[in-house]
Amino acid sequence: MKARDSAHFFCAVLSESLQISLYEKYELQEQVFIRWANHRLGTERLTDYKSLQDGSNAIFVYQAIVGQAMAVLGNPADDWPNILQYVGDTKINAQEVMEGQQKSVLAAWWQLVQFFWKNHAPMQLREEKLSEAIKQWCIEVTKAYEEIDVYDFTSSFRDGHAFNYLIHSYE
């Protein structure tokens, strides 16, 4: 099967399965955060959900983002409170993250992604919310397709067409 044919097949299958359960949504988020963190670290250090829960991995990613080592007390109970303090988050309960509550762990990793954005996005975009910047990028990429109107991440992507056009734009 040619690469183009397999990409179209993938898009068709993906479109049919976009109505995913909450469990699958979290599982997808976990995989995305693992790939992003490993890319930032240049290793395959993170492998599964447990490695996302491990605060020392978050510290390694934080250090990769800022380009310098940070003081680590060596006590795993201090890792998440410290990392959340460094990224400026006051809403996430560090205890819930350390206990492995999935929603809290993923929220903490989203804070790391946003911290990365604030430090490494193009200067003119750093103050813009990351989700808004991603939405604007989606609008730009899909504006050539008049049958697609992206205005949010819910209804605009519900049927899978906008996602397919994003993938198609890379062919």
N, C-alpha and C positions, 0 to 999 in steps of 0.2 A: 504494500500500500504506500503510495506516495506521501510525502510529508504534508502536502497541502490537503490531500484527502483525509489523512488521519487527523489533521487539525479541525477540519469541518466535522468529522465524526465525533471528535472530542467535544466540540461546541454543541452539537446536537444532543449528545448524552447529557452534558452539563445543563443545558437548558431544561431538559426534562426533570432533572433532579435538583433544581434550585430551591424547591420547597423542602428545606432540610429541617431536621428537628433541632431543638436547643442543644442536645448532647452533641450532635454533629457540628453545630455552629462552634461550640467551645473546642471541639477536637480540631476543627479547621484553624481556629485562632491559635491553638497550641502549636500546631505545625508551622504556621506562619512565623510566630515569635521564635521558635527554635531555629528555623532557617535564617531569620534576620540576625539573631544573636550570634549564631555560628559564623555568619558572613562578617559581622563586625569584629569577631575575635580571630577570624582566619583559621578556625579549627572546626572540629566536629565534637566539641566539648559537650554540648547539650544534645541529648538523645531522646528524652521523653518528658512526660509531665513532671516527674520527680525532679528532673534537672531544672525545670522552670521554678519549682518551689524552693529550690536551694538558693538561699540568699547570697552565697559566695559567688555563684554564677552571675547574679545581677551585679555584684560588685565588679567582677571582671569586665562586664559589658560597660558599666559606668566608666571605668578606668579607660577603656578603649575609646569611649565617646569624648572624654575630656583630654585624653592624651597624657595623663599622669596618674601615678599611684595615689591612692587615698589611704588614710590611716584605717587599718582593720584591726579590731581588738582580738580577733580569732575566736570569738564566741558566736556561734550560729544564731543565738537568740538576739544578738545585736545587729546582725547583718541587714535584715529587712527594715527595722526602724531607722538605721543609719542611711540606707540607700533612699528610702522614701523622703527622709529629711533633705538629703543632698539634691534630689530632683524637685524639691519644693512641694511635695504632696502632703496635704494635711487631712484629706478625706478618707484615705484608705486605712483600714484597721490592720496594722502590721501583724497583730496576733492572728487574725483570720488568714493572712497570707502564710504565716509560719505553720498554721494548722493544716494548710493545704486546701482551703475552701476555694474551689475552682474559680468562681467569679472574682474573688479578691486577688488571686494570683494573676489572672489575666488582666485585671485592671491595673495591677502594679507594673506589669510588663508594658502595657499601653502607655503608662506614665514614662517609662524609659524611652519608648519610641518617640513620644512627644518631646522629651528632653533632648533627644538627638536632633529632632527637627529644629528646635529653638537654637541649637548650637551649630548646625551644619547646613541649614537651608540657605538658598541664596539670600543675601542681606535684605533685599526688598520684600521678601516673603516671611521672614522669621517671626514677625508679630502676628501673622495670619494663623488661624487655627489650622492644624494639620488636616482635619477632616474637610474643611472648606477648601484648602489648597488641592486636595485630591479630587473633590467634586469639580472644581474649576478645570482641572486637568482632564477629567472625564468629559466635561462639556466641550472643551477644545477638540479633543480627539474625535468625538462623535458628531461634531457640527457639520461635517461633510455628508452625513447620512440624514437626509431630510425626514425620514420616517422615525428617527430616534430623537426624543426630547428628554434630555437628562436634566432634572431639577432637584432630585434628592436621591438618597441611597435606598429607599424602600420601594415606592411604586415604580420608579424609573427602571429598576433592575428586576422587578418581580417576575417578568416573563422571560428573562434571560437574553433578550435581544440586545440591550445595551452592552451587556458583558461580551456577547459574541462579537459585536462591532469593535469593542476594545481589542479583543484578540485578533480580529481580522486586520486591524490597522497595523499590526506588526508583521503581516505576511509580505 
